[in-house]
């Protein structure tokens, strides 16, 4: 399991400006990426290409652009539920 956090002091791009609200996201077995309930307003851009499951449920996502997700050929589950 890998934990990471991103602080407000890091550079902010158009897609990554939500990082000030991210506390901790978790990657399980390099396959499952969970940012459930982190009060995110956008999707973080650095999602590993090997990810099979993305969980962004219970966040405040308003808009999703086509370019938000990189090529994720292994992605099987995307949870954006509230």
MARKE-392620 format. One record per atom (N, C-alpha, C, O, CB): x, y, z; residue in one letter. Coordinates in nm, 2 decimals, decimal comma. Glycine has a CB too. Layout:
<atoms>
{X:X	Y:Y	Z:Z	r:a}
...
</atoms>
This chain:
<atoms>
{X:0,08	Y:-0,12	Z:0,00	r:x}
{X:0,00	Y:0,00	Z:0,00	r:x}
{X:0,09	Y:0,12	Z:0,00	r:x}
{X:0,19	Y:0,13	Z:0,08	r:x}
{X:-0,10	Y:0,00	Z:0,12	r:x}
{X:0,06	Y:0,22	Z:-0,08	r:x}
{X:0,14	Y:0,34	Z:-0,09	r:x}
{X:0,04	Y:0,46	Z:-0,06	r:x}
{X:-0,07	Y:0,47	Z:-0,11	r:x}
{X:0,20	Y:0,36	Z:-0,24	r:x}
{X:0,09	Y:0,54	Z:0,03	r:x}
{X:0,01	Y:0,66	Z:0,07	r:x}
{X:0,09	Y:0,78	Z:0,02	r:x}
{X:0,21	Y:0,79	Z:0,01	r:x}
{X:0,00	Y:0,67	Z:0,22	r:x}
{X:0,02	Y:0,88	Z:-0,03	r:x}
{X:0,08	Y:1,01	Z:-0,07	r:x}
{X:-0,01	Y:1,12	Z:-0,04	r:x}
{X:-0,13	Y:1,11	Z:-0,03	r:x}
{X:0,12	Y:1,00	Z:-0,22	r:x}
{X:0,05	Y:1,24	Z:-0,02	r:x}
{X:-0,03	Y:1,36	Z:0,00	r:x}
{X:0,03	Y:1,47	Z:-0,09	r:x}
{X:0,15	Y:1,46	Z:-0,13	r:x}
{X:-0,04	Y:1,40	Z:0,15	r:x}
{X:-0,05	Y:1,57	Z:-0,12	r:x}
{X:-0,01	Y:1,68	Z:-0,20	r:x}
{X:-0,04	Y:1,81	Z:-0,13	r:x}
{X:-0,16	Y:1,82	Z:-0,09	r:x}
{X:-0,07	Y:1,67	Z:-0,35	r:x}
{X:0,05	Y:1,89	Z:-0,12	r:x}
{X:0,03	Y:2,02	Z:-0,04	r:x}
{X:-0,01	Y:2,13	Z:-0,13	r:x}
{X:0,01	Y:2,13	Z:-0,25	r:x}
{X:0,15	Y:2,05	Z:0,04	r:x}
{X:-0,06	Y:2,24	Z:-0,07	r:x}
{X:-0,10	Y:2,36	Z:-0,15	r:x}
{X:0,02	Y:2,43	Z:-0,21	r:x}
{X:0,01	Y:2,50	Z:-0,31	r:x}
{X:-0,17	Y:2,46	Z:-0,06	r:x}
{X:0,14	Y:2,40	Z:-0,16	r:x}
{X:0,26	Y:2,47	Z:-0,21	r:x}
{X:0,31	Y:2,42	Z:-0,34	r:x}
{X:0,40	Y:2,48	Z:-0,41	r:x}
{X:0,37	Y:2,45	Z:-0,11	r:x}
{X:0,26	Y:2,30	Z:-0,39	r:x}
{X:0,30	Y:2,25	Z:-0,52	r:x}
{X:0,24	Y:2,33	Z:-0,63	r:x}
{X:0,14	Y:2,40	Z:-0,62	r:x}
{X:0,26	Y:2,10	Z:-0,53	r:x}
{X:0,30	Y:2,32	Z:-0,75	r:x}
{X:0,26	Y:2,39	Z:-0,87	r:x}
{X:0,11	Y:2,35	Z:-0,90	r:x}
{X:0,07	Y:2,23	Z:-0,88	r:x}
{X:0,35	Y:2,37	Z:-0,98	r:x}
{X:0,04	Y:2,44	Z:-0,96	r:x}
{X:-0,10	Y:2,42	Z:-0,98	r:x}
{X:-0,13	Y:2,44	Z:-1,13	r:x}
{X:-0,11	Y:2,55	Z:-1,18	r:x}
{X:-0,19	Y:2,51	Z:-0,90	r:x}
{X:-0,17	Y:2,34	Z:-1,20	r:x}
{X:-0,21	Y:2,35	Z:-1,34	r:x}
{X:-0,36	Y:2,36	Z:-1,35	r:x}
{X:-0,43	Y:2,34	Z:-1,25	r:x}
{X:-0,16	Y:2,23	Z:-1,43	r:x}
{X:-0,42	Y:2,38	Z:-1,47	r:x}
{X:-0,56	Y:2,39	Z:-1,48	r:x}
{X:-0,63	Y:2,27	Z:-1,43	r:x}
{X:-0,74	Y:2,28	Z:-1,37	r:x}
{X:-0,60	Y:2,41	Z:-1,63	r:x}
{X:-0,58	Y:2,15	Z:-1,45	r:x}
{X:-0,64	Y:2,02	Z:-1,41	r:x}
{X:-0,61	Y:1,99	Z:-1,26	r:x}
{X:-0,69	Y:1,93	Z:-1,20	r:x}
{X:-0,59	Y:1,91	Z:-1,50	r:x}
{X:-0,49	Y:2,04	Z:-1,21	r:x}
{X:-0,45	Y:2,00	Z:-1,08	r:x}
{X:-0,48	Y:2,10	Z:-0,97	r:x}
{X:-0,43	Y:2,08	Z:-0,86	r:x}
{X:-0,31	Y:1,96	Z:-1,08	r:x}
{X:-0,56	Y:2,20	Z:-0,99	r:x}
{X:-0,58	Y:2,30	Z:-0,89	r:x}
{X:-0,66	Y:2,25	Z:-0,77	r:x}
{X:-0,68	Y:2,32	Z:-0,67	r:x}
{X:-0,65	Y:2,42	Z:-0,95	r:x}
{X:-0,71	Y:2,13	Z:-0,78	r:x}
{X:-0,79	Y:2,07	Z:-0,67	r:x}
{X:-0,69	Y:2,02	Z:-0,56	r:x}
{X:-0,74	Y:1,97	Z:-0,46	r:x}
{X:-0,88	Y:1,96	Z:-0,71	r:x}
{X:-0,56	Y:2,01	Z:-0,58	r:x}
{X:-0,47	Y:1,95	Z:-0,49	r:x}
{X:-0,47	Y:2,01	Z:-0,35	r:x}
{X:-0,43	Y:1,94	Z:-0,26	r:x}
{X:-0,34	Y:1,95	Z:-0,55	r:x}
{X:-0,51	Y:2,13	Z:-0,34	r:x}
{X:-0,51	Y:2,19	Z:-0,20	r:x}
{X:-0,61	Y:2,12	Z:-0,11	r:x}
{X:-0,60	Y:2,13	Z:0,01	r:x}
{X:-0,55	Y:2,34	Z:-0,21	r:x}
{X:-0,71	Y:2,05	Z:-0,17	r:x}
{X:-0,81	Y:1,98	Z:-0,09	r:x}
{X:-0,78	Y:1,84	Z:-0,07	r:x}
{X:-0,86	Y:1,77	Z:0,00	r:x}
{X:-0,95	Y:2,01	Z:-0,15	r:x}
{X:-0,68	Y:1,78	Z:-0,14	r:x}
{X:-0,65	Y:1,64	Z:-0,13	r:x}
{X:-0,58	Y:1,62	Z:0,00	r:x}
{X:-0,48	Y:1,69	Z:0,03	r:x}
{X:-0,57	Y:1,59	Z:-0,25	r:x}
{X:-0,62	Y:1,52	Z:0,08	r:x}
{X:-0,55	Y:1,49	Z:0,20	r:x}
{X:-0,46	Y:1,37	Z:0,18	r:x}
{X:-0,34	Y:1,38	Z:0,18	r:x}
{X:-0,65	Y:1,46	Z:0,32	r:x}
{X:-0,52	Y:1,25	Z:0,16	r:x}
{X:-0,45	Y:1,13	Z:0,14	r:x}
{X:-0,52	Y:1,05	Z:0,04	r:x}
{X:-0,64	Y:1,02	Z:0,05	r:x}
{X:-0,42	Y:1,05	Z:0,27	r:x}
{X:-0,45	Y:1,00	Z:-0,06	r:x}
{X:-0,50	Y:0,90	Z:-0,16	r:x}
{X:-0,42	Y:0,78	Z:-0,14	r:x}
{X:-0,31	Y:0,78	Z:-0,10	r:x}
{X:-0,50	Y:0,95	Z:-0,31	r:x}
{X:-0,48	Y:0,66	Z:-0,17	r:x}
{X:-0,42	Y:0,54	Z:-0,14	r:x}
{X:-0,42	Y:0,45	Z:-0,27	r:x}
{X:-0,51	Y:0,45	Z:-0,34	r:x}
{X:-0,49	Y:0,46	Z:-0,03	r:x}
{X:-0,30	Y:0,39	Z:-0,29	r:x}
{X:-0,29	Y:0,29	Z:-0,40	r:x}
{X:-0,27	Y:0,16	Z:-0,34	r:x}
{X:-0,17	Y:0,14	Z:-0,26	r:x}
{X:-0,17	Y:0,33	Z:-0,50	r:x}
{X:-0,36	Y:0,06	Z:-0,37	r:x}
{X:-0,35	Y:-0,07	Z:-0,32	r:x}
{X:-0,29	Y:-0,16	Z:-0,43	r:x}
{X:-0,35	Y:-0,17	Z:-0,54	r:x}
{X:-0,49	Y:-0,13	Z:-0,27	r:x}
{X:-0,19	Y:-0,23	Z:-0,40	r:x}
{X:-0,13	Y:-0,33	Z:-0,49	r:x}
{X:-0,10	Y:-0,27	Z:-0,63	r:x}
{X:-0,10	Y:-0,35	Z:-0,73	r:x}
{X:-0,22	Y:-0,45	Z:-0,50	r:x}
{X:-0,07	Y:-0,15	Z:-0,64	r:x}
{X:-0,05	Y:-0,08	Z:-0,77	r:x}
{X:-0,16	Y:-0,10	Z:-0,87	r:x}
{X:-0,14	Y:-0,09	Z:-0,99	r:x}
{X:0,08	Y:-0,13	Z:-0,83	r:x}
{X:-0,28	Y:-0,13	Z:-0,82	r:x}
{X:-0,39	Y:-0,16	Z:-0,91	r:x}
{X:-0,52	Y:-0,08	Z:-0,87	r:x}
{X:-0,60	Y:-0,06	Z:-0,96	r:x}
{X:-0,42	Y:-0,30	Z:-0,92	r:x}
{X:-0,53	Y:-0,04	Z:-0,75	r:x}
{X:-0,66	Y:0,02	Z:-0,70	r:x}
{X:-0,62	Y:0,16	Z:-0,64	r:x}
{X:-0,55	Y:0,17	Z:-0,54	r:x}
{X:-0,73	Y:-0,07	Z:-0,60	r:x}
{X:-0,68	Y:0,26	Z:-0,70	r:x}
{X:-0,65	Y:0,40	Z:-0,66	r:x}
{X:-0,77	Y:0,45	Z:-0,59	r:x}
{X:-0,88	Y:0,46	Z:-0,65	r:x}
{X:-0,61	Y:0,49	Z:-0,78	r:x}
{X:-0,76	Y:0,49	Z:-0,46	r:x}
{X:-0,88	Y:0,54	Z:-0,39	r:x}
{X:-0,86	Y:0,68	Z:-0,34	r:x}
{X:-0,77	Y:0,71	Z:-0,26	r:x}
{X:-0,91	Y:0,44	Z:-0,27	r:x}
{X:-0,95	Y:0,77	Z:-0,38	r:x}
{X:-0,95	Y:0,91	Z:-0,32	r:x}
{X:-1,10	Y:0,93	Z:-0,28	r:x}
{X:-1,15	Y:1,04	Z:-0,29	r:x}
{X:-0,91	Y:1,01	Z:-0,43	r:x}
{X:-1,16	Y:0,83	Z:-0,22	r:x}
{X:-1,30	Y:0,84	Z:-0,18	r:x}
{X:-1,31	Y:0,94	Z:-0,06	r:x}
{X:-1,24	Y:0,94	Z:0,03	r:x}
{X:-1,34	Y:0,70	Z:-0,13	r:x}
{X:-1,41	Y:1,03	Z:-0,08	r:x}
{X:-1,45	Y:1,12	Z:0,02	r:x}
{X:-1,34	Y:1,22	Z:0,06	r:x}
{X:-1,32	Y:1,25	Z:0,18	r:x}
{X:-1,49	Y:1,05	Z:0,14	r:x}
{X:-1,26	Y:1,27	Z:-0,03	r:x}
{X:-1,15	Y:1,36	Z:0,00	r:x}
{X:-1,19	Y:1,51	Z:-0,04	r:x}
{X:-1,10	Y:1,59	Z:-0,04	r:x}
{X:-1,03	Y:1,32	Z:-0,08	r:x}
{X:-1,31	Y:1,54	Z:-0,07	r:x}
{X:-1,36	Y:1,67	Z:-0,10	r:x}
{X:-1,29	Y:1,73	Z:-0,22	r:x}
{X:-1,26	Y:1,85	Z:-0,23	r:x}
{X:-1,33	Y:1,76	Z:0,02	r:x}
{X:-1,26	Y:1,64	Z:-0,32	r:x}
{X:-1,19	Y:1,68	Z:-0,44	r:x}
{X:-1,29	Y:1,75	Z:-0,53	r:x}
{X:-1,41	Y:1,71	Z:-0,55	r:x}
{X:-1,13	Y:1,56	Z:-0,51	r:x}
{X:-1,25	Y:1,86	Z:-0,60	r:x}
{X:-1,33	Y:1,92	Z:-0,70	r:x}
{X:-1,28	Y:1,89	Z:-0,84	r:x}
{X:-1,35	Y:1,93	Z:-0,94	r:x}
{X:-1,32	Y:2,08	Z:-0,68	r:x}
{X:-1,17	Y:1,82	Z:-0,86	r:x}
{X:-1,13	Y:1,77	Z:-0,99	r:x}
{X:-1,04	Y:1,64	Z:-0,97	r:x}
{X:-1,01	Y:1,61	Z:-0,85	r:x}
{X:-1,05	Y:1,88	Z:-1,06	r:x}
{X:-1,01	Y:1,58	Z:-1,08	r:x}
{X:-0,94	Y:1,45	Z:-1,07	r:x}
{X:-0,79	Y:1,48	Z:-1,08	r:x}
{X:-0,75	Y:1,55	Z:-1,17	r:x}
{X:-0,98	Y:1,36	Z:-1,19	r:x}
{X:-0,71	Y:1,43	Z:-0,99	r:x}
{X:-0,56	Y:1,45	Z:-0,99	r:x}
{X:-0,51	Y:1,39	Z:-1,12	r:x}
{X:-0,55	Y:1,29	Z:-1,17	r:x}
{X:-0,49	Y:1,38	Z:-0,87	r:x}
{X:-0,41	Y:1,46	Z:-1,19	r:x}
{X:-0,36	Y:1,42	Z:-1,32	r:x}
{X:-0,26	Y:1,30	Z:-1,32	r:x}
{X:-0,25	Y:1,24	Z:-1,42	r:x}
{X:-0,30	Y:1,53	Z:-1,38	r:x}
{X:-0,20	Y:1,27	Z:-1,21	r:x}
{X:-0,09	Y:1,17	Z:-1,21	r:x}
{X:-0,14	Y:1,03	Z:-1,17	r:x}
{X:-0,09	Y:0,97	Z:-1,08	r:x}
{X:0,02	Y:1,21	Z:-1,12	r:x}
{X:-0,23	Y:0,97	Z:-1,25	r:x}
{X:-0,29	Y:0,84	Z:-1,22	r:x}
{X:-0,20	Y:0,74	Z:-1,29	r:x}
{X:-0,18	Y:0,75	Z:-1,42	r:x}
{X:-0,44	Y:0,83	Z:-1,27	r:x}
{X:-0,15	Y:0,64	Z:-1,22	r:x}
{X:-0,06	Y:0,54	Z:-1,29	r:x}
{X:-0,14	Y:0,46	Z:-1,40	r:x}
{X:-0,26	Y:0,43	Z:-1,38	r:x}
{X:-0,01	Y:0,44	Z:-1,18	r:x}
{X:-0,07	Y:0,43	Z:-1,51	r:x}
{X:-0,14	Y:0,37	Z:-1,62	r:x}
{X:-0,18	Y:0,22	Z:-1,59	r:x}
{X:-0,26	Y:0,17	Z:-1,66	r:x}
{X:-0,05	Y:0,37	Z:-1,74	r:x}
{X:-0,12	Y:0,16	Z:-1,49	r:x}
{X:-0,15	Y:0,02	Z:-1,45	r:x}
{X:-0,28	Y:0,01	Z:-1,37	r:x}
{X:-0,32	Y:-0,11	Z:-1,33	r:x}
{X:-0,03	Y:-0,04	Z:-1,38	r:x}
{X:-0,34	Y:0,12	Z:-1,33	r:x}
{X:-0,46	Y:0,11	Z:-1,24	r:x}
{X:-0,57	Y:0,04	Z:-1,31	r:x}
{X:-0,60	Y:0,06	Z:-1,42	r:x}
{X:-0,50	Y:0,26	Z:-1,21	r:x}
{X:-0,64	Y:-0,04	Z:-1,22	r:x}
{X:-0,76	Y:-0,12	Z:-1,27	r:x}
{X:-0,89	Y:-0,06	Z:-1,21	r:x}
{X:-0,99	Y:-0,07	Z:-1,27	r:x}
{X:-0,74	Y:-0,27	Z:-1,23	r:x}
{X:-0,88	Y:0,00	Z:-1,09	r:x}
{X:-0,99	Y:0,05	Z:-1,02	r:x}
{X:-0,96	Y:0,19	Z:-0,98	r:x}
{X:-0,86	Y:0,22	Z:-0,91	r:x}
{X:-1,03	Y:-0,04	Z:-0,90	r:x}
{X:-1,05	Y:0,29	Z:-1,01	r:x}
{X:-1,04	Y:0,43	Z:-0,97	r:x}
{X:-1,17	Y:0,46	Z:-0,88	r:x}
{X:-1,28	Y:0,44	Z:-0,93	r:x}
{X:-1,03	Y:0,53	Z:-1,09	r:x}
{X:-1,15	Y:0,50	Z:-0,76	r:x}
{X:-1,26	Y:0,53	Z:-0,67	r:x}
{X:-1,25	Y:0,68	Z:-0,63	r:x}
{X:-1,17	Y:0,72	Z:-0,55	r:x}
{X:-1,26	Y:0,44	Z:-0,55	r:x}
{X:-1,33	Y:0,76	Z:-0,69	r:x}
{X:-1,35	Y:0,90	Z:-0,66	r:x}
{X:-1,48	Y:0,93	Z:-0,60	r:x}
{X:-1,53	Y:1,04	Z:-0,62	r:x}
{X:-1,32	Y:0,99	Z:-0,78	r:x}
{X:-1,55	Y:0,83	Z:-0,54	r:x}
{X:-1,68	Y:0,85	Z:-0,49	r:x}
{X:-1,68	Y:0,95	Z:-0,37	r:x}
{X:-1,58	Y:0,96	Z:-0,30	r:x}
{X:-1,74	Y:0,71	Z:-0,44	r:x}
{X:-1,79	Y:1,01	Z:-0,35	r:x}
{X:-1,82	Y:1,10	Z:-0,23	r:x}
{X:-1,72	Y:1,22	Z:-0,23	r:x}
{X:-1,67	Y:1,25	Z:-0,13	r:x}
{X:-1,80	Y:1,02	Z:-0,10	r:x}
{X:-1,70	Y:1,27	Z:-0,35	r:x}
{X:-1,63	Y:1,40	Z:-0,37	r:x}
{X:-1,72	Y:1,50	Z:-0,43	r:x}
{X:-1,84	Y:1,48	Z:-0,44	r:x}
{X:-1,50	Y:1,38	Z:-0,46	r:x}
{X:-1,67	Y:1,62	Z:-0,45	r:x}
{X:-1,75	Y:1,73	Z:-0,51	r:x}
{X:-1,71	Y:1,76	Z:-0,65	r:x}
{X:-1,70	Y:1,88	Z:-0,69	r:x}
{X:-1,74	Y:1,86	Z:-0,42	r:x}
{X:-1,69	Y:1,66	Z:-0,73	r:x}
{X:-1,66	Y:1,67	Z:-0,87	r:x}
{X:-1,77	Y:1,74	Z:-0,95	r:x}
{X:-1,88	Y:1,69	Z:-0,95	r:x}
{X:-1,62	Y:1,54	Z:-0,93	r:x}
{X:-1,74	Y:1,85	Z:-1,02	r:x}
{X:-1,84	Y:1,92	Z:-1,10	r:x}
{X:-1,83	Y:1,89	Z:-1,24	r:x}
{X:-1,93	Y:1,87	Z:-1,31	r:x}
{X:-1,83	Y:2,07	Z:-1,07	r:x}
{X:-1,71	Y:1,89	Z:-1,30	r:x}
{X:-1,68	Y:1,88	Z:-1,44	r:x}
{X:-1,57	Y:1,78	Z:-1,47	r:x}
{X:-1,47	Y:1,77	Z:-1,39	r:x}
{X:-1,65	Y:2,02	Z:-1,51	r:x}
{X:-1,59	Y:1,70	Z:-1,57	r:x}
{X:-1,49	Y:1,60	Z:-1,61	r:x}
{X:-1,46	Y:1,63	Z:-1,76	r:x}
{X:-1,55	Y:1,62	Z:-1,84	r:x}
{X:-1,53	Y:1,45	Z:-1,59	r:x}
{X:-1,33	Y:1,66	Z:-1,79	r:x}
{X:-1,29	Y:1,69	Z:-1,92	r:x}
{X:-1,24	Y:1,56	Z:-1,98	r:x}
{X:-1,20	Y:1,47	Z:-1,91	r:x}
{X:-1,19	Y:1,80	Z:-1,93	r:x}
{X:-1,25	Y:1,54	Z:-2,11	r:x}
{X:-1,20	Y:1,42	Z:-2,18	r:x}
{X:-1,05	Y:1,40	Z:-2,15	r:x}
{X:-1,01	Y:1,28	Z:-2,14	r:x}
{X:-1,22	Y:1,44	Z:-2,33	r:x}
{X:-0,98	Y:1,50	Z:-2,13	r:x}
{X:-0,83	Y:1,49	Z:-2,11	r:x}
{X:-0,79	Y:1,46	Z:-1,97	r:x}
{X:-0,67	Y:1,45	Z:-1,94	r:x}
{X:-0,76	Y:1,61	Z:-2,16	r:x}
{X:-0,89	Y:1,45	Z:-1,88	r:x}
{X:-0,86	Y:1,43	Z:-1,74	r:x}
{X:-0,79	Y:1,29	Z:-1,72	r:x}
{X:-0,69	Y:1,28	Z:-1,64	r:x}
{X:-0,98	Y:1,43	Z:-1,65	r:x}
{X:-0,84	Y:1,19	Z:-1,78	r:x}
{X:-0,78	Y:1,05	Z:-1,77	r:x}
{X:-0,68	Y:1,03	Z:-1,88	r:x}
{X:-0,72	Y:1,04	Z:-1,99	r:x}
{X:-0,90	Y:0,95	Z:-1,76	r:x}
{X:-0,56	Y:0,98	Z:-1,84	r:x}
{X:-0,47	Y:0,94	Z:-1,94	r:x}
{X:-0,51	Y:0,81	Z:-2,00	r:x}
{X:-0,62	Y:0,76	Z:-1,97	r:x}
{X:-0,32	Y:0,93	Z:-1,88	r:x}
{X:-0,43	Y:0,75	Z:-2,09	r:x}
{X:-0,47	Y:0,62	Z:-2,15	r:x}
{X:-0,46	Y:0,52	Z:-2,03	r:x}
{X:-0,35	Y:0,49	Z:-1,99	r:x}
{X:-0,37	Y:0,59	Z:-2,27	r:x}
{X:-0,57	Y:0,47	Z:-2,00	r:x}
{X:-0,57	Y:0,37	Z:-1,89	r:x}
{X:-0,63	Y:0,24	Z:-1,94	r:x}
{X:-0,74	Y:0,20	Z:-1,93	r:x}
{X:-0,66	Y:0,42	Z:-1,77	r:x}
{X:-0,54	Y:0,16	Z:-2,01	r:x}
{X:-0,58	Y:0,04	Z:-2,08	r:x}
{X:-0,63	Y:-0,07	Z:-1,99	r:x}
{X:-0,69	Y:-0,16	Z:-2,03	r:x}
{X:-0,48	Y:0,00	Z:-2,17	r:x}
{X:-0,58	Y:-0,06	Z:-1,86	r:x}
{X:-0,62	Y:-0,17	Z:-1,76	r:x}
{X:-0,74	Y:-0,13	Z:-1,68	r:x}
{X:-0,79	Y:-0,21	Z:-1,60	r:x}
{X:-0,50	Y:-0,20	Z:-1,67	r:x}
{X:-0,79	Y:-0,01	Z:-1,69	r:x}
{X:-0,90	Y:0,04	Z:-1,61	r:x}
{X:-1,03	Y:-0,05	Z:-1,63	r:x}
{X:-1,07	Y:-0,07	Z:-1,75	r:x}
{X:-0,93	Y:0,18	Z:-1,64	r:x}
{X:-1,08	Y:-0,10	Z:-1,52	r:x}
{X:-1,20	Y:-0,18	Z:-1,53	r:x}
{X:-1,32	Y:-0,12	Z:-1,45	r:x}
{X:-1,44	Y:-0,14	Z:-1,49	r:x}
{X:-1,18	Y:-0,32	Z:-1,47	r:x}
{X:-1,29	Y:-0,04	Z:-1,35	r:x}
{X:-1,39	Y:0,01	Z:-1,26	r:x}
{X:-1,36	Y:0,16	Z:-1,24	r:x}
{X:-1,25	Y:0,19	Z:-1,20	r:x}
{X:-1,41	Y:-0,06	Z:-1,13	r:x}
{X:-1,46	Y:0,25	Z:-1,26	r:x}
{X:-1,45	Y:0,39	Z:-1,23	r:x}
{X:-1,57	Y:0,43	Z:-1,15	r:x}
{X:-1,68	Y:0,42	Z:-1,19	r:x}
{X:-1,44	Y:0,48	Z:-1,36	r:x}
{X:-1,55	Y:0,46	Z:-1,02	r:x}
{X:-1,66	Y:0,50	Z:-0,93	r:x}
{X:-1,66	Y:0,65	Z:-0,91	r:x}
{X:-1,57	Y:0,70	Z:-0,85	r:x}
{X:-1,64	Y:0,42	Z:-0,80	r:x}
{X:-1,76	Y:0,72	Z:-0,96	r:x}
{X:-1,78	Y:0,86	Z:-0,94	r:x}
{X:-1,91	Y:0,89	Z:-0,86	r:x}
{X:-1,96	Y:1,00	Z:-0,86	r:x}
{X:-1,78	Y:0,93	Z:-1,07	r:x}
{X:-1,96	Y:0,79	Z:-0,79	r:x}
{X:-2,09	Y:0,80	Z:-0,72	r:x}
{X:-2,08	Y:0,90	Z:-0,60	r:x}
{X:-1,97	Y:0,93	Z:-0,55	r:x}
{X:-2,14	Y:0,67	Z:-0,67	r:x}
{X:-2,20	Y:0,94	Z:-0,56	r:x}
{X:-2,20	Y:1,03	Z:-0,45	r:x}
{X:-2,27	Y:0,97	Z:-0,33	r:x}
{X:-2,28	Y:1,03	Z:-0,22	r:x}
{X:-2,28	Y:1,16	Z:-0,48	r:x}
</atoms>
